[in-house]
Amino acid sequence: MQVIDGWLDSAKRCESPNYNARPEQTDVSLLVIHNISLPAGEFGTGCIEQLFTNTLDCHADERLLDLDGVEVSSHLLIDREGQLTQFVSMNDRAWHAGESCFDGQKNCNDFSIGIELEGVDDSPYTEQQYQSLVSVTLCLMNDYPALTVDRIVGHSDIAPGRKTDPGPAFDWSYYRQQLVAVV
C-alpha cells in the first residue's frame, strides 16, 4: 500500500465534492478516527458513499431526513469487511471534523486526515477493520512524518460534548499495540 499524489493505491476511489485546499504551509499532523452507519445501526447500505458524494436521497427513509443538505466527507471509509474507499485526496482538506480543537489548535480539518469506520459506538468493530486501519495508519505515518502515534485521536477527543465516535466499542489498546509492534 502506498500514497500516490494523495491517493491510496489500494483504495476504491469515489471522489467527493466536499473538500477544499488546506491552508498554505500546513502539514498533515493528526489522524481522526470516526464511525458512521446509515441509516443508524445498518451496514452495507451504500448510503455512506452517497452521503459523501452528495447523492443520498434523504427522503427515501425518514431516518435520513436530518442529513438533507449536509455536505460532509472523510478522506477514507473502512467498511465492515475492511475494504477501503477514498473520497478526498490526503493532500486536501476533507470536511469531516466540524467544529474541533486538538492541542490548542482549532479547525482540525486544516491539518488532519479523517478515517470513518463503518460502525456504531457500542458494537465491536471487525478484525478486518482493525487490520485495514493499522495498514493505512502505518502508510500515512510513512508519507506524513508529522503524523505520529500520539497524534491519533477519536472524533470525540477533538469535539467533546458534540461527538462520541468511535465510541467505547473501539479498542484503542489493541489498535495502538498493533501499531507499536510494527513501528
C-alpha positions in Angstrom: 0.0 0.0 0.0 1.3 3.4 -0.9 0.1 7.0 -1.3 0.4 8.4 -4.8 -0.4 12.1 -5.1 -2.6 11.9 -2.0 -4.5 8.8 -3.1 -4.1 5.3 -1.7 -3.3 2.9 -4.5 -5.2 0.1 -2.8 -8.5 2.0 -2.1 -11.5 2.3 -4.3 -11.7 5.9 -5.5 -15.0 7.6 -5.2 -14.4 11.4 -5.4 -16.4 13.7 -3.1 -17.0 17.4 -3.8 -16.9 18.0 0.0 -13.4 19.3 0.4 -11.1 22.3 -0.3 -7.5 23.2 -0.2 -5.6 23.0 3.1 -4.2 26.4 4.3 -0.8 27.1 2.8 2.2 25.7 4.8 0.0 23.3 6.7 1.4 19.8 7.4 -0.8 16.8 8.0 -0.2 16.1 11.7 -3.4 14.5 13.0 -5.4 11.3 12.3 -9.0 11.4 13.4 -11.0 8.1 13.8 -14.7 8.3 13.3 -17.6 5.9 12.9 -20.7 6.0 10.7 -23.6 3.9 9.7 -26.5 4.9 7.6 -29.3 4.6 8.5 -28.0 4.4 12.0 -27.1 0.9 13.0 -27.3 -0.5 9.5 -24.3 -1.7 7.5 -23.7 -2.2 3.8 -26.5 0.0 2.6 -24.4 2.2 0.2 -25.7 5.3 2.0 -22.4 6.4 3.3 -20.9 6.7 -0.1 -24.0 8.5 -1.3 -23.8 10.9 1.6 -20.1 11.7 1.0 -20.8 12.3 -2.8 -24.0 14.4 -2.2 -26.2 11.8 -3.9 -28.1 10.5 -0.9 -31.9 10.6 -1.2 -32.6 11.8 2.3 -36.4 11.5 1.6 -36.2 7.8 0.9 -36.0 7.0 4.6 -37.3 9.2 7.4 -34.2 8.3 9.4 -32.1 10.2 6.9 -34.1 13.4 6.8 -31.7 15.3 9.2 -28.9 14.8 6.6 -30.7 16.7 3.9 -28.3 19.4 2.6 -25.4 18.2 4.7 -22.0 18.4 2.8 -19.5 16.2 4.6 -16.8 13.7 3.8 -13.9 11.9 5.4 -10.8 11.0 3.4 -11.4 7.3 3.8 -14.0 4.8 4.8 -13.2 1.3 6.0 -16.3 -0.9 5.7 -17.1 -4.0 7.9 -15.0 -6.3 5.6 -12.0 -4.0 5.8 -12.4 -2.6 2.2 -11.1 0.9 1.7 -12.9 3.7 -0.2 -11.2 7.0 -0.6 -13.3 10.2 -1.2 -10.7 13.0 -0.9 -7.0 13.3 -1.5 -4.9 13.2 1.7 -3.4 16.4 0.4 -6.7 18.2 0.6 -9.0 19.3 3.5 -11.9 16.9 3.7 -14.9 18.2 5.7 -15.0 15.6 8.4 -14.3 17.1 11.8 -16.6 20.1 12.0 -16.0 22.5 15.0 -12.9 20.9 16.6 -9.7 21.5 18.6 -6.6 19.5 19.3 -3.7 20.6 21.5 -4.9 24.2 21.4 -5.2 24.2 17.6 -8.7 24.8 16.2 -10.2 23.7 12.9 -8.8 20.2 12.8 -9.8 19.7 9.2 -7.0 22.0 8.3 -4.2 19.6 9.5 -5.9 16.2 9.8 -6.9 13.1 7.9 -10.3 11.6 8.7 -11.0 7.9 8.6 -14.5 6.6 9.0 -15.1 3.1 10.3 -18.4 1.6 9.3 -19.9 1.1 12.7 -21.6 2.4 15.8 -20.3 3.5 19.2 -21.4 0.4 21.2 -20.9 -2.5 18.8 -17.5 -4.2 18.2 -15.5 -3.4 15.1 -14.3 -6.2 12.9 -10.8 -7.7 12.9 -10.7 -6.8 9.1 -11.4 -3.2 10.0 -8.6 -3.1 12.6 -6.1 -4.7 10.2 -7.0 -2.3 7.4 -6.8 0.7 9.8 -3.4 -0.4 11.0 -2.1 -0.8 7.5 -3.5 2.6 6.4 -2.1 4.3 9.5 1.4 2.9 9.0 1.3 4.0 5.4 0.1 7.5 6.3 2.7 7.8 9.1 5.4 7.0 6.5 4.1 9.6 4.0 3.3 12.3 6.5 6.1 12.4 9.1 4.3 14.9 11.4 1.7 12.2 11.9 2.7 10.2 15.0 1.1 7.6 17.2 0.4 10.2 19.9 -1.4 12.3 17.3 -4.1 9.7 16.5 -7.5 10.6 18.2 -11.1 9.9 18.1 -13.7 12.4 16.9 -14.9 12.6 20.5 -11.4 13.8 21.5 -11.5 16.9 19.3 -15.2 17.6 19.6 -16.0 16.6 23.2 -19.7 17.0 24.2 -20.6 17.2 20.5 -19.3 13.9 19.2 -18.9 10.4 20.8 -17.3 8.4 18.0 -15.6 6.0 17.6 -17.2 5.1 20.9 -16.4 2.7 23.7 -16.5 -0.3 21.4 -13.4 0.9 19.6 -10.4 -1.0 21.2 -7.7 1.7 21.4 -5.4 -0.5 23.3 -5.5 -3.2 20.6 -5.1 -0.7 17.8 -2.1 1.0 19.4 -0.5 -2.3 20.2 -0.7 -3.3 16.5 0.9 0.0 15.5 3.7 -0.1 18.1 4.5 -3.7 17.2 5.5 -2.5 13.7 6.8 1.0 14.4 
